[in-house]
């Protein structure tokens, strides 16, 4: 039987850098700065691996499909702690894995019910900062445009 993952207590700086890189494809520079500040202050939590993937509407990647998943599974097998994941939610129905998709997949492959720790930043806190219209528009085609004020 595969070992359960050992998790680090906090995300590393490289995890935040990866989240910033990913979110920079989705957000304006001002919204990105706000999102990253929220993510660093976001409360810690833990969620079942399969629920994270379902909520983010992402497929489970297998070891043969992703060298990163294979590498993460090797870290888990050796007992090396892995970083918690970083999540951001738009306050409606979009959850994005800003960093940690491969770690969530690896944890799910070991045990789909395993608890995956991370930080969850709720983007509705940015409502007063006027995120750009259509912040998540076009992502998987599910979000209607936000009307201009």
Number of C-alpha atoms within 10 A of each C-alpha: 4 10 13 15 24 17 18 14 13 15 20 12 9 11 18 18 14 15 23 19 14 15 22 14 10 16 19 14 12 12 20 19 15 17 22 18 12 19 22 14 12 17 12 15 13 15 14 17 24 23 17 22 20 12 14 18 14 14 11 19 19 16 18 9 10 13 13 18 23 19 15 23 26 14 16 22 14 12 14 15 14 20 21 25 27 25 22 24 18 17 14 10 10 18 22 22 24 22 26 21 23 23 24 29 28 27 25 23 20 17 17 17 14 19 20 25 22 24 21 24 24 19 20 14 13 15 11 7 11 12 18 14 13 16 16 20 14 12 12 9 8 11 15 11 12 13 7 8 5
